[in-house]
Amino acid sequence: MANFLPVDEQLDLLQKGAAEIIRVSDLRERLEKSRQTGVPLRVKAGFDPTAPDLHLGHTVLMRKLKHFQDLGHQVIFLVGDFTSLIGDPTGRSVTRKPLTREQINENAKTYTEQVFRILDREKTEVRFNSEWLDKLGFEGVIRLAAKFTVSQMLERDEFHKRFQEEKPISLHEMLYPLMQGYDSVALKSDVELGGTDQKFNLLTGRELQRHFEQPSQIVLMTPIIEGLDGVQKMSKSLNNAIGIHEPPQEMYGKLMSINDELMWRYWTLLTDLRQSEIDQMQADVASGALHPMEAKKRLARTIVAGFHSDEAAKAADENWAKQFQKRETPDDLEEVRVRLSEIGPGTASHSTTIQNHIDKDSVAENDKLEATPLRIDKLLVRLQLAESNTDALRKLKQGSVHIDGELVEKTHIPLAALPVRLAIRVGKRAKIAVIE
């Protein structure tokens, strides 16, 4: 039989960063029973492999799964290989384009590899919902659908809004909450984790478990974490995400670029530090006992070490200090190869001069390069140091762009010869561009 910490100590960790728990009293009761019987809770979180890579936004739920795991409970990492055929309608104003089985299977491979950067492989139950949903059959789907009404489904925000705006709602989208809810029945889950945007789906699981005469699962919801801009949801499509597979230096640099307010949300949602310790750190910053820059560097080291190693985090920290505090170029910046044709054409009359890379006589003799000078705004977008050309131009105007240590404010650079290697820094983030 497992030995569990007192319930109050468990709740101290489990409630950290939780946006809502339905209900806390039920979770306390279930934890008490677990202590008495020595039987761990079954805790699930589902992830649809709709993209090949995970970013830190996905890890908020994984981190909470880890907290249950660290407390001795059985966690289930559920890969929604079947539900991905529909695509979760959460937050969608239009119907998703369905993925193929091949795309889903390929993405699922990377998910199951990446999740064990957080969870303990030996203690994690990995399941695929095709195990039971493939076998449900048309009769099973009908019997499942009979437990809900159309009016209940239209209570869902996305569906209600589309209905009011006379936008299409596909019938298969209404099956998604039923399928996710049936996952909880199949796994006999005690607790299901999800983002606040998943509330309808999570509550559907509770309802279906009642229909199948199972105890209703506790629902624990985590906030939707903002991306690097501190405003919009972290998303690769918005170019504000930090991928968990990114090199240590890139990950560290992105974390150092966030604002101080966002830093505290990242401490709460992306680390295992207890809330009381985070609160103390925040109090130290407020009193002046701790500089906010040092708190942010601790955060960056903590997260990088978690996905790479302590050594990688230390090296990233030292290189960042070289680059931004001593104005040196670190040794292991990410290199990105770029074709000149990708970042042109431009107008030479707008050009500025970068020493060691521009030879005026050579430029005059090289009409081809002079005709297609390097465009800084396009280069920043290509390096993912700016979200768009407009954003890049704004950064240039703000004086945030440096090339090989020199401030650059104009939009074009004529190059004397190729290939050329440039150290590009925008704010606190930097990369090496190898232009060919």
C-alpha atoms as one frame of an Amber mdcrd trajectory, in Angstrom:
protein
   0.000   0.000   0.000   1.225   3.493  -0.869   1.971   6.044   1.823   0.513
   9.473   1.084   1.206  12.868   2.604  -1.497  14.455   4.789  -4.314  15.820
   2.643  -3.606  19.476   3.473  -0.011  19.069   2.294  -1.169  17.431  -0.915
  -3.718  20.183  -1.560  -1.025  22.834  -1.007   0.742  21.570  -4.130  -2.302
  20.504  -6.144  -4.130  23.832  -5.768  -1.064  25.807  -6.858  -1.889  27.531
 -10.140  -5.345  25.937 -10.390  -7.960  28.270 -11.863 -10.949  26.216 -10.681
 -11.585  22.837  -9.045 -15.004  21.162  -9.220 -15.187  20.551  -6.331 -12.409
  21.081  -3.769 -14.480  19.303  -1.109 -14.801  16.261  -3.398 -11.051  16.267
  -4.084 -10.344  16.420  -0.346 -12.731  13.519   0.259 -11.172  11.457  -2.531
  -7.646  12.157  -1.199  -8.712  11.135   2.325 -10.097   7.862   1.001  -6.892
   7.300  -0.956  -4.844   7.741   2.228  -7.051   5.332   4.132  -7.021   2.590
   1.494  -3.520   3.150   0.092  -5.017   3.171  -3.422  -3.764   6.051  -5.591
  -6.144   8.287  -7.522  -6.368   7.812 -11.290  -5.600  11.202 -12.813  -5.884
  11.817 -16.574  -5.122  14.592 -18.993  -5.722  14.243 -22.709  -3.686  15.746
 -25.529  -4.737  15.674 -29.180  -1.628  15.381 -31.391  -2.742  18.045 -33.868
   0.785  19.462 -34.253   4.191  17.755 -34.174   5.757  19.669 -31.277   4.799
  20.733 -27.786   5.448  24.179 -26.328   5.494  25.422 -22.744   1.778  26.212
 -22.918   1.063  22.482 -23.237   3.256  21.710 -20.236   1.038  23.543 -17.730
  -1.217  20.459 -17.590   1.767  18.099 -17.687   3.301  19.949 -14.747   0.078
  19.457 -12.760   0.079  15.780 -13.741   3.630  15.629 -12.368   2.444  17.089
  -9.066  -0.082  14.253  -8.707   2.625  11.790  -9.737   5.112  13.177  -7.205
   2.447  12.700  -4.520   2.135   9.010  -5.411  -0.971   8.982  -7.606  -1.391
   7.165 -10.922  -1.258   9.606 -13.808  -2.535   8.799 -17.287  -1.132  10.623
 -20.301  -3.916  10.171 -22.810  -3.104  10.633 -26.491  -6.263  11.599 -28.352
  -5.388   9.816 -31.571  -9.086   9.127 -32.244 -10.479  12.498 -31.117  -7.897
  14.203 -33.349  -9.870  12.880 -36.314 -12.510  15.468 -35.352 -10.374  18.152
 -33.754 -11.434  19.907 -30.570 -13.876  22.744 -31.443 -12.806  24.649 -28.308
 -12.039  28.253 -29.199 -12.837  27.689 -32.868 -15.184  29.897 -34.821 -14.978
  27.555 -37.815 -14.827  23.789 -38.288 -11.307  22.339 -38.115  -9.807  20.636
 -41.124  -9.567  16.923 -40.183  -6.117  15.329 -39.969  -5.232  12.020 -41.577
  -4.423   8.948 -39.501  -0.834   9.161 -40.780  -0.427  12.772 -39.598  -1.923
  11.945 -36.216   0.305   8.896 -35.696   3.434  10.834 -36.635   2.558  13.676
 -34.258   1.687  11.208 -31.497   5.229   9.770 -31.650   6.781  13.130 -30.875
   4.251  13.801 -28.084   5.041  10.565 -26.273   8.770  11.263 -26.586   8.550
  14.844 -25.351   6.222  14.279 -22.382   8.873  12.301 -20.509  10.963  15.423
 -20.153   8.460  16.190 -17.362   6.813  12.937 -16.273   8.470   9.784 -14.968
   8.345   7.258 -17.808   8.230   4.285 -15.454   5.299   5.624 -13.441   3.180
   7.018 -16.304   0.321   5.132 -17.922   0.237   6.117 -21.595  -3.025   5.368
 -23.361  -4.523   6.082 -26.789  -8.276   6.683 -26.956  -8.553   4.711 -30.198
  -8.317   1.669 -27.891 -11.988   2.054 -26.944 -13.405   4.582 -29.394 -12.448
   2.442 -32.409 -14.445  -0.410 -30.871 -17.480   1.631 -29.848 -19.228   1.100
 -33.188 -22.185   2.969 -34.612 -24.600   1.482 -32.087 -22.376   2.632 -29.264
 -22.188   6.150 -30.697 -26.003   6.282 -30.939 -26.407   5.128 -27.331 -23.833
   7.696 -26.215 -25.467  10.514 -28.189 -28.858   9.621 -26.692 -27.614  10.815
 -23.296 -27.368  14.458 -24.463 -29.702  16.877 -26.233 -28.970  19.381 -28.991
 -29.981  22.208 -26.649 -27.343  21.022 -24.142 -24.702  21.100 -26.867 -25.756
  24.578 -27.968 -25.025  25.819 -24.456 -21.369  25.482 -25.381 -19.995  28.969
 -26.091 -18.458  28.160 -29.476 -21.574  26.428 -30.771 -23.941  29.062 -29.352
 -21.971  31.882 -30.956 -21.815  30.141 -34.329 -25.531  29.354 -34.180 -26.353
  33.009 -33.456 -24.091  34.149 -36.302 -25.560  31.517 -38.642 -22.157  29.900
 -39.141 -21.934  26.150 -39.862 -21.774  23.663 -36.998 -20.887  20.187 -38.223
 -22.616  17.273 -36.507 -19.320  15.471 -35.915 -18.093  18.440 -33.826 -20.934
  17.832 -31.369 -19.601  14.326 -30.885 -16.260  15.615 -29.590 -17.359  16.352
 -25.996 -19.072  12.946 -25.851 -15.912  11.199 -26.983 -13.744  13.055 -24.472
 -16.307  12.320 -21.767 -16.319   8.641 -22.697 -12.535   8.599 -22.227 -13.168
   9.260 -18.534 -15.626   6.346 -18.408 -13.188   3.983 -20.147 -10.311   4.972
 -17.836 -12.461   5.217 -14.665 -10.717   8.482 -13.855 -10.940  10.091 -10.430
  -9.579  13.417 -11.628  -9.372  15.016 -15.066  -7.142  17.988 -15.807  -7.766
  20.581 -18.491  -7.512  24.251 -19.353 -10.280  26.655 -18.426 -11.356  26.634
 -22.086 -12.096  22.909 -21.705 -14.768  23.274 -19.022 -17.671  22.040 -21.166
 -15.767  18.905 -22.232 -14.597  18.184 -18.687 -18.083  18.490 -17.233 -19.400
  16.184 -19.964 -17.082  13.538 -18.530 -18.640  13.961 -15.080 -22.133  13.634
 -16.591 -21.324  10.496 -18.572 -19.706   8.816 -15.580 -22.977   9.297 -13.694
 -24.848   7.658 -16.598 -22.436   4.707 -16.377 -22.847   4.538 -12.574 -19.288
   5.606 -11.839 -18.289   8.231  -9.269 -18.044  11.579 -11.057 -14.480  12.711
 -11.634 -13.112  15.841 -10.004 -12.309  18.509 -12.587  -9.144  20.580 -12.061
  -8.696  23.439 -14.528  -5.524  25.398 -15.145  -5.303  28.884 -16.679  -4.430
  29.458 -20.311  -0.873  30.751 -20.252   0.120  33.822 -22.235   2.934  33.730
 -24.745   6.050  35.904 -24.905   3.989  39.004 -25.728   2.202  38.697 -22.374
  -1.171  39.210 -24.061  -2.254  36.387 -26.353  -2.446  32.659 -25.639   0.877
  30.912 -26.234   0.724  29.566 -29.766   3.238  28.706 -32.454   0.945  30.228
 -35.050   1.211  33.567 -33.191   5.005  33.245 -33.009   4.938  33.817 -29.229
   5.704  30.278 -28.045   8.691  28.524 -26.482   9.031  24.969 -27.797  10.179
  22.388 -25.263  12.608  20.991 -27.857  14.322  24.339 -28.511  18.079  24.674
 -27.827  18.980  25.822 -24.281  20.283  29.228 -25.380  17.182  29.983 -27.444
  14.864  28.889 -24.624  16.815  30.935 -22.075  16.832  34.046 -24.254  13.093
  33.891 -24.871  12.381  33.536 -21.149  14.564  36.551 -20.392  12.520  38.595
 -22.887   9.216  38.344 -20.965   7.945  41.184 -18.794   8.188  41.073 -14.993
   4.453  40.568 -14.453   4.392  37.517 -16.736   7.442  36.129 -14.946   5.385
  35.381 -11.822   2.734  33.496 -13.808   5.497  31.432 -15.399   6.964  30.692
 -11.952   3.535  29.464 -10.798   2.472  27.505 -13.885   5.752  26.230 -15.323
   7.789  25.182 -12.267   7.448  22.851  -9.286   8.285  25.550  -6.741   5.629
  25.767  -4.045   3.439  28.853  -4.066   4.670  29.951  -0.633   8.243  30.048
  -1.993   7.133  32.036  -5.059   5.234  34.474  -2.828   8.363  34.982  -0.710
  10.471  35.644  -3.805   7.914  38.169  -5.027   7.970  39.879  -1.615  11.784
  40.043  -1.777  11.571  41.751  -5.174   8.976  44.223  -3.873  11.161  45.086
  -0.861  14.307  45.483  -2.953  16.046  42.503  -1.351  16.060  40.709  -4.720
  16.493  42.328  -8.133  13.739  41.316 -10.608  16.429  40.496 -13.187  17.877
  37.885 -10.829  14.412  36.385 -10.229  13.946  36.124 -13.991  17.374  34.529
 -14.464  16.473  31.951 -11.801  13.272  31.205 -13.694  15.122  30.799 -16.998
  17.748  28.520 -15.397  15.036  26.434 -13.684  13.043  25.845 -16.877  16.067
  25.231 -19.115  17.528  22.769 -16.585  14.212  20.903 -16.505  14.177  20.308
 -20.245  17.928  19.965 -20.800  20.341  19.787 -17.843  21.853  21.863 -15.048
  25.019  22.215 -17.129  23.083  23.474 -20.165  21.211  25.990 -18.000  24.448
  27.278 -16.474  26.061  27.649 -19.910  22.999  29.474 -21.277  23.055  31.801
 -18.265  26.751  32.596 -18.742  26.363  33.136 -22.480  23.384  35.424 -21.952
  25.414  37.489 -19.480  28.253  37.714 -22.013  25.924  38.894 -24.711  23.685
  41.347 -22.893  25.534  42.412 -19.783  29.099  42.424 -21.167  28.030  43.052
 -24.796  30.010  40.058 -26.086  28.799  37.427 -28.548  28.220  34.016 -26.891
  29.664  30.882 -28.393  26.552  28.773 -28.898  23.841  31.009 -30.356  21.472
  29.191 -32.668  22.584  29.464 -36.297  19.964  29.866 -39.015  20.900  29.511
 -42.685  19.087  32.002 -44.898  19.126  32.476 -48.652  19.519  36.072 -49.789
  16.537  35.581 -52.098  14.333  35.012 -49.009  15.111  38.411 -47.515  15.085
  40.665 -50.590  14.688  42.487 -52.833  15.193  45.941 -51.435  16.390  49.394
 -52.340  20.073  50.184 -51.957  19.370  53.872 -51.370  18.008  52.983 -47.910
  21.120  51.065 -46.948  23.237  51.418 -43.827  26.819  50.233 -43.327  27.972
  47.338 -41.166  31.726  47.227 -40.672  33.689  44.089 -41.711  30.863  42.925
 -43.992  30.530  45.778 -46.510  33.175  46.859 -48.971  31.997  49.891 -50.936
  34.307  49.186 -53.892  33.215  45.549 -54.029  29.576  46.539 -53.814  29.981
  48.921 -56.715  31.464  46.100 -58.795  28.851  43.548 -57.819  25.617  44.622
 -59.488  23.810  41.412 -58.560  24.237  41.883 -54.819  23.621  45.626 -55.077
  20.326  44.930 -56.870  19.082  42.683 -54.079  20.397  44.013 -50.766  19.543
  42.346 -47.486  16.253  43.544 -45.984  16.506  43.696 -42.206  12.762  43.502
 -41.580  12.433  40.302 -43.621  15.531  38.853 -41.951  14.075  39.426 -38.459
  10.851  37.641 -39.438  12.826  34.784 -41.019  14.811  34.388 -37.765  11.569
  34.540 -35.727  12.877  37.603 -33.896   9.830  39.562 -35.088   6.239  38.473
 -35.665   5.790  40.346 -38.956   7.443  42.893 -41.231   5.459  45.621 -39.464
   6.659  44.386 -36.071  10.243  44.294 -37.383  10.015  47.868 -38.658   8.696
  48.968 -35.267  11.646  47.283 -33.530  14.068  49.034 -35.896  12.442  52.392
 -35.152  12.603  51.705 -31.393  16.355  51.085 -31.595  16.033  47.448 -30.485
  18.031  45.885 -33.334  21.798  45.319 -33.261  23.914  43.554 -35.878  27.386
  42.470 -34.770  27.065  44.844 -31.822  26.098  47.914 -33.885  22.726  49.629
 -33.625  20.751  49.386 -36.874  17.805  51.679 -37.615  17.475  51.542 -41.415
  15.940  48.715 -43.362  18.591  47.636 -45.918  22.192  46.423 -45.977  24.105
  45.845 -49.239  26.518  42.928 -48.904  29.926  42.736 -50.550  30.172  38.944
 -50.691  28.424  35.738 -49.707  28.238  33.764 -47.520  28.246  36.132 -44.541
  27.705  35.453 -40.837  25.844  38.097 -38.792  25.013  38.173 -35.086  21.474
  39.609 -34.891  20.128  40.817 -31.559  16.617  42.142 -30.959  16.077  43.219
 -27.375  17.208  40.282 -25.242  16.996  37.638 -27.965  19.687  36.851 -30.494
  20.605  34.436 -33.271  23.337  33.980 -35.840  22.215  34.421 -39.465  24.350
  32.655 -42.061  23.334  34.307 -45.324  24.086  32.444 -48.521
